[in-house]
Amino acid sequence: MKKTLSIALLSLAFAGGGTWLLTQPAGPGDQLLPGAAQAQDAGEIDTSTIEEMVIGAEDAPVTLTEYASFTCPHCANFHVNHYPELKRDYIDTGKVQMVYREVYFDRFGLWASMIARCGGEERFFGLTSLIYEEQQDWTSGGDPAGIAENLRRLARTAGLDNDQLDACLSDATTAQTLVQWFEENAEADDITSTPTFLIDGEKFEGNWSSELFPALDAAVEASGWTEADAEVEMATEAEAEAEMEAAEADLEIDAETETEDAAQ
């Protein structure tokens, strides 16, 4: 089946209760990438090339998947006011691993996603937090060129340069693949609004602002995980890090010895 990127993107509608609803396709004349040639016929798109953005321990007993849009104000509310607690009390403690999946209501959300991904997995969550914190400012850029420049400015404060940004924002193939990836995920998990959360693959149906953390507590408790598990994991990680540092030190000593031998 063939698609064009422009007809795959979705517009947005407000639906009360802290969610944004997915609605009909956007107009085919929309310019989807700032200053880039648009992909025409995508053919069969291989979405396996899209990197899943994950934060937290691989062996965490609970997996939280968030579907969110960078242009959704309720998603910004979650990331500004609730995500820091989630990271501190659940992710950093080894209880929860979080998977972040983008939803695209519009081209501006797609641009923000491409910029967040431009720095790779190491910078993704930091850029994501920055984009949400500054959402009102960068989305008020007026015309598309102004919004694109606002996003570029944010990315530059995070250490990305103009060449990196130009390459990311002009990559029509990646843009089309991201949209296809989003559509596949949204269909598989029945995503109709944002933010939407899944706990171990099951859709969380409660009020996320007051009931998400208690639901995570219940899932962690049901898993049998204990604080002792976290202490063992932290000790193991510390031991592995110490061994790595010792090995690096040995390599430096060997290199210095070889240099001295060569000098003689």
C-alpha positions in Angstrom: 0.0 0.0 0.0 1.3 3.5 -0.9 0.9 6.6 1.1 2.0 10.2 1.0 3.2 11.9 4.2 0.8 14.8 3.8 -2.4 12.7 3.9 -1.1 10.6 6.8 -0.9 13.4 9.3 -3.8 14.1 11.6 -5.4 17.3 12.8 -6.4 17.9 16.4 -9.6 18.5 18.3 -10.1 19.3 22.0 -12.2 16.9 24.0 -12.2 18.0 27.6 -11.0 15.9 30.5 -7.4 16.4 29.8 -7.1 14.8 26.4 -6.7 15.7 22.7 -8.5 13.5 20.2 -7.2 12.2 16.9 -9.4 13.3 14.1 -9.4 13.6 10.3 -6.4 13.9 7.9 -4.9 17.3 7.3 -5.1 18.9 3.9 -2.9 17.5 1.2 -1.3 20.9 0.5 0.3 21.3 3.9 4.1 21.8 3.8 5.2 19.1 6.3 8.9 19.7 6.5 10.4 23.2 6.7 12.4 23.8 3.5 12.6 20.1 2.4 11.4 18.2 -0.7 8.4 16.1 0.3 8.3 12.4 -0.2 5.8 11.4 -2.8 5.1 7.6 -2.9 6.5 5.9 0.2 5.6 2.4 -0.9 6.0 -0.2 1.8 7.7 1.6 4.7 10.1 -0.3 7.0 9.3 1.2 10.4 11.8 -1.1 12.1 14.4 1.6 11.5 12.7 3.9 14.1 14.4 3.8 17.4 12.2 3.1 20.5 12.9 5.8 23.0 13.3 4.2 26.4 14.4 5.4 29.8 14.9 3.2 32.9 16.3 -0.1 33.9 15.9 -3.0 31.4 14.9 -5.3 34.2 12.4 -2.9 35.8 9.3 -4.9 37.0 6.9 -2.5 35.3 6.9 -0.9 31.9 5.0 2.3 31.4 4.3 3.4 27.8 3.3 6.9 27.1 1.6 8.2 23.9 2.0 11.9 23.7 2.1 14.8 21.3 4.6 17.7 21.6 1.7 20.1 20.7 -0.7 18.7 23.2 -1.0 21.1 26.2 -2.2 18.2 28.5 1.0 16.3 27.6 3.0 19.4 28.5 1.1 19.5 31.8 2.2 15.9 32.6 5.8 16.4 31.6 6.2 19.7 33.5 4.3 18.9 36.6 4.3 15.1 37.0 7.2 13.6 35.0 9.9 14.8 37.4 8.2 12.8 40.2 7.8 9.8 37.9 11.5 9.9 37.1 12.7 10.4 40.6 10.4 7.9 42.4 9.8 5.2 39.8 12.3 5.3 36.9 15.5 6.2 38.8 14.7 3.7 41.6 14.5 0.8 39.1 10.7 0.3 39.6 9.6 1.4 36.2 11.0 1.5 32.7 9.3 4.1 30.5 8.7 4.0 26.7 7.8 7.3 25.0 5.9 7.1 21.7 5.1 10.2 19.7 1.6 11.0 18.4 1.4 13.4 15.4 -1.6 15.7 15.3 0.1 18.2 13.0 3.3 19.0 11.2 4.7 21.1 14.2 4.5 18.1 16.5 6.4 16.1 13.8 9.1 18.8 13.6 9.4 18.8 17.4 9.8 15.0 17.4 12.4 15.1 14.7 14.4 17.6 16.7 14.1 15.6 19.9 15.4 12.6 18.0 18.1 14.5 16.3 20.4 14.2 19.4 19.9 10.5 19.7 18.6 8.5 22.7 21.1 10.2 25.1 19.6 13.6 24.5 16.1 12.6 23.6 14.4 12.9 27.1 16.3 16.0 28.0 15.1 17.7 24.7 11.6 16.3 25.3 11.4 18.0 28.7 12.7 21.2 27.2 10.2 21.2 24.3 7.3 20.6 26.7 8.6 23.3 29.2 8.8 25.8 26.4 5.7 24.7 24.5 3.7 27.9 24.8 6.6 29.9 23.5 7.7 27.9 20.5 4.2 27.2 19.3 3.4 30.9 19.3 5.9 31.6 16.6 3.1 32.6 14.2 3.9 31.2 10.7 5.5 27.8 10.2 8.9 29.4 9.6 8.7 31.1 12.9 7.8 27.9 14.7 10.6 26.0 13.0 13.1 28.7 14.1 11.8 28.5 17.6 12.4 24.8 17.7 15.9 25.2 16.2 16.7 27.8 18.9 15.6 25.3 21.7 17.8 22.6 20.1 20.8 24.9 19.9 20.5 25.6 23.6 20.8 21.8 24.1 24.0 21.6 22.1 22.8 20.7 18.6 24.3 22.8 15.7 22.7 24.1 12.6 24.2 21.4 10.3 22.6 18.7 12.5 19.3 20.5 12.6 19.3 21.0 8.8 20.0 17.3 8.2 17.3 16.2 10.6 14.5 18.6 9.5 15.1 17.9 5.8 14.9 14.1 6.1 11.6 13.4 4.4 12.2 9.7 4.5 12.5 9.7 8.3 9.5 11.9 8.6 7.3 9.6 6.6 8.6 6.6 8.4 7.8 8.2 11.8 4.3 8.9 10.7 3.8 5.3 9.5 5.3 4.1 12.8 2.9 6.3 14.8 -0.1 5.0 12.8 0.9 1.4 13.4 1.4 1.9 17.1 -1.8 3.9 17.5 -3.8 1.2 15.7 -2.2 -1.6 17.7 -2.8 0.0 21.0 -6.1 1.8 20.1 -4.8 5.2 20.8 -7.5 7.9 20.3 -6.3 10.7 22.6 -3.2 12.1 24.4 -1.7 11.6 26.8 -2.5 7.9 26.9 -0.6 5.5 29.2 -0.2 1.7 29.1 1.0 -0.2 32.1 2.6 -3.5 31.1 0.7 -3.3 27.8 -2.7 -2.6 29.3 -4.3 0.8 28.7 -4.6 2.9 31.9 -8.2 4.2 32.0 -8.1 6.4 35.1 -7.3 10.0 35.7 -3.6 10.3 35.0 -3.1 13.4 37.1 -4.2 11.6 40.3 -4.5 7.9 39.7 -1.5 7.0 37.5 1.1 6.8 40.3 -1.1 4.6 42.6 -1.7 2.3 39.6 2.1 2.0 39.2 2.5 1.3 42.9 -0.1 -1.5 42.6 1.7 -3.0 39.5 5.1 -2.8 41.3 3.7 -4.5 44.3 2.0 -7.2 42.2 5.3 -7.9 40.6 6.9 -8.8 43.9 9.7 -6.2 43.5 11.3 -5.0 46.7 13.7 -2.2 47.7 16.3 -4.9 48.3 16.1 -5.7 44.6 17.0 -2.2 43.8 19.9 -2.2 46.3 21.3 -5.4 44.7 21.0 -3.9 41.2 22.7 -0.7 42.3 25.5 -2.6 43.9 26.0 -4.7 40.8 26.1 -1.6 38.6 28.6 0.1 40.9 30.8 -3.1 40.8 30.6 -3.2 37.0 31.5 0.5 36.7 34.4 0.0 39.1 35.7 -2.9 37.0 35.4 -0.9 33.8 37.3 2.0 35.4 40.0 -0.4 36.6 40.3 -1.9 33.1 40.6 1.6 31.5 43.3 2.5 34.0 45.2 -0.7 33.1 45.0 0.1 29.4 46.3 3.6 30.1 49.2 2.1 32.1 50.0 -0.4 29.3 49.9 2.4 26.7 52.3 4.5 28.8 54.6 1.5 29.2 54.6 0.8 25.5 55.4 4.5 24.8 58.3 4.4 27.2 59.6 1.2 25.7 59.4 2.7 22.3 61.3 5.8 23.4 64.2 3.6 24.7 
